[in-house]
């Protein structure tokens, strides 16, 4: 049972434009949501997080929006750069005994120069 | 700078061999995790540990075991490797609680089972 879903396997965007990556979840117990970026043959690197009690968090070119009623979050990258081309994973965290993280299947972003 | 180190970046093993994947973190994190990443399937949790000598099954524990004898070290063991265990294995650690939210990953170990 996939608790976090990323329904778009891939996305292509022109350099300088906005990239919007989407994520849906089913578990109401997630207390944080996180976005990770992954290049081939490397481990994922943390990008940005948002608490479940917030609806927006911004860090430079990256903004994450959370819509709890729709159980939906999105990552906006503005402006998109070629170096942003990577696979992006969305994750939800629960705080039961030990933190647990549930990941989506990823969206491969290609930024076209 | 925080660090999660996986012992081997690339391994090639034969079917039936016993495989050890080692992971060490230097951040004094309570929680450690092993994931595997496969195309189209994302990151799937194999095992996690929230304390020394404690282990919990994740979503896909079959064919794997783990060991956590020291806080900083979490090992993944494939008792008898099979070709369907060819994958990218990712170790990660996190601090308990909300002070520092994120999960820190190692560079990954690409395992090929022939």
Boltz contact constraints between the chains, C-beta under 6 A:
constraints:
  - contact:
      token1: [A, 32]
      token2: [B, 101]
      max_distance: 6.0
  - contact:
      token1: [A, 42]
      token2: [B, 107]
      max_distance: 6.0
  - contact:
      token1: [A, 43]
      token2: [B, 90]
      max_distance: 6.0
  - contact:
      token1: [A, 43]
      token2: [B, 105]
      max_distance: 6.0
  - contact:
      token1: [A, 43]
      token2: [B, 106]
      max_distance: 6.0
  - contact:
      token1: [A, 43]
      token2: [B, 107]
      max_distance: 6.0
  - contact:
      token1: [A, 43]
      token2: [B, 108]
      max_distance: 6.0
  - contact:
      token1: [A, 44]
      token2: [B, 105]
      max_distance: 6.0
  - contact:
      token1: [A, 46]
      token2: [B, 102]
      max_distance: 6.0
  - contact:
      token1: [A, 49]
      token2: [B, 101]
      max_distance: 6.0
  - contact:
      token1: [A, 97]
      token2: [B, 50]
      max_distance: 6.0
  - contact:
      token1: [A, 98]
      token2: [B, 31]
      max_distance: 6.0
  - contact:
      token1: [A, 98]
      token2: [B, 50]
      max_distance: 6.0
  - contact:
      token1: [A, 99]
      token2: [B, 31]
      max_distance: 6.0
  - contact:
      token1: [A, 99]
      token2: [B, 94]
      max_distance: 6.0
  - contact:
      token1: [A, 101]
      token2: [B, 103]
      max_distance: 6.0
  - contact:
      token1: [A, 103]
      token2: [B, 42]
      max_distance: 6.0
  - contact:
      token1: [A, 103]
      token2: [B, 43]
      max_distance: 6.0
  - contact:
      token1: [A, 104]
      token2: [B, 42]
      max_distance: 6.0
  - contact:
      token1: [A, 105]
      token2: [B, 42]
      max_distance: 6.0
  - contact:
      token1: [A, 106]
      token2: [B, 42]
      max_distance: 6.0
